[in-house]
Amino acid sequence: MGESERYLERKLRKFSLGDDNNALMGLVAVNSIIFVMLGLIQVIYLMSDSTGSAFSYEILRWVILPAKMSTLSTMPWTVVSYMFVHTGFFYMLITMLWLWTFGSILQTLTGNRKIIPVYIYGGIIGAILFVAASYAIPVLRDGIEYSSLLGCNASIMAIAVAATTLAPKYKLFPMLNGGIPLWVLTVIYVLIDVSGGGGMAVHIAHLGGGLAGYIFVVFLNRGYDGSNWMNDLYSWFMNLFNPDKKKIIEKQTRDKLFYNTRGMKPFVKSPIITQQAIDEILDKINQKGYQYLSDEEKSILQKAGETDF
């Protein structure tokens, strides 16, 4: 790892938590808010001497994914809502820790605009395969009336596989004998998931989410970014409520150069290192990813890392 990468990691760790437009923080916040809201509603049911089945039938079933197609057709929104619904404090806590672990890596590798699309793709593919498996596998078909899916495990699997496909040798905990490769952690996560409860259809759904993450990266490497249309749709929708807002144009990082001829060949350009230039570069990394930096921008980061600017 070069000095520029070390400098980049120090800066990312400094501003990632709570940074403006941090998509990972947004996902964790939405999941947490929905968990608290459902928990409060459940407490109200319990205080009113209602049974747990009353809460499940009157509230929970409207936001989790049913396996039966006739039921799903009356609640199509559950294809998306189920991936934000969790029950049980420890289940929620562990799930969010996995989301944060893999999500922070993917966001560092690709920027801020891809993690939510990958999350949604994984959840939708997981939902499709869950319903398909419930009908296709005979042993599951008998219980299809009461089978349902909730939680963001398929989405986390998509994020984990996407990050691993992009950088399988990405090292975690470098102080431990050089670090643990990311692919090892992903394998551990997959083994934990498939060995847990939930049933065959649930495991198929989660693995389907991983397939979605892999396909996303394959297309990304071939020049097709599957997150663009989703981000554009979101921006268009948000701008409907701000008609006077000017169209957002990405800031183009300005290259600030000077000529240093002392002891060097003429016309060799060296970048000026300023805090403003570094902040603009880090903003670009946060939005797009490190691989989108120009040679001049990478040179600025390298100089900053060498001088510990």
C-alpha positions, 0 to 999 in steps of 0.5 A, a space after each residue: 500500500 502506497 503513501 497515497 492510499 494510507 493518506 486516503 484511508 486516514 481521511 476516509 476514516 475521519 469523515 465517513 461516520 455521519 458525513 453528508 449524503 452517506 448512503 451507508 449511514 442512511 441504510 442503517 438509519 432507515 433500518 433502525 427507525 423501522 425496527 424501533 417503530 415496529 417495536 413500539 407498535 408491538 409494545 402497544 399491542 402487548 400492553 393492550 393484552 393482545 396476543 403476539 399473533 394479533 400484531 403479526 396479522 394486523 401489522 407485520 404481515 403488511 410489510 413482510 414478503 409473502 411466498 404465495 403469489 395471490 397474497 403478494 399480488 395484493 401487497 406488491 410493495 412488500 417486495 421492497 419493504 421486507 428488506 427493511 423489516 427486522 424482529 428481535 434486538 440481537 438479530 437486528 444488531 448482528 445484521 446491522 454489524 454485517 451491513 456496516 462491515 461490508 457496506 463500508 468496504 463497498 462504499 470505500 471502493 466504489 463511492 457513495 452512489 452504488 451501495 443503495 442500488 446494490 442493496 435494493 437489487 440484492 433484495 429484489 432478486 432475493 424476493 423473486 427467488 424466494 417466491 420461485 423456490 417456494 413454488 418450485 420445490 415440492 417440500 416447500 409448496 405445502 407450507 406456502 400459505 404461511 411462508 414469508 421473508 423478512 430482513 436485509 440478509 439478501 441485500 447484505 449478501 449482495 453488498 458482500 459479494 459485490 465488494 469481494 468481486 471488486 477487491 477479493 484481496 482487500 485486507 481487514 485488520 492489517 495488524 493481524 499477521 498482515 491482515 485477513 483477505 476480504 474473501 475469507 470474511 465473505 466465505 465465513 458470512 455465507 457459511 454462517 448464513 446457510 447454516 442458520 435457521 429460516 428454511 431452504 427458500 430463505 437460504 436460496 433468497 440470500 444466495 440470490 442476493 449474492 448473485 445480484 451483487 456479482 452480476 452488478 460488478 460484472 456489468 460495472 467492469 464492462 462499462 455499464 453502471 446499474 446504479 445510474 438510472 436509480 440515482 437519476 430517478 431519485 434525483 428527479 423525484 427529489 427535485 419535484 419538491 424543489 422546483 426552484 432548485 438549480 440542476 445539480 452539476 458535479 463539481 469538476 476538480 480543478 487541476 492547480 499546477 505550477 512549473 518547477 524548472 529548478 533541477 528539472 526538465 522544462 514543462 514538467 508540471 507538479 501539482 500544488 497541494 492545498 487543503 481545498 484540492 485535497 477536499 475536492 478529491 476526497 469528495 470525488 472519491 466519496 461520490 464515484 470511487 478512487 478508480 475515477 481519479 485522474 493521474 493528476 489527482 492521484 499525484 496530489 494524494 501521493 504527495 499529500 501522503 508523502 508529506 503527511 499534509 
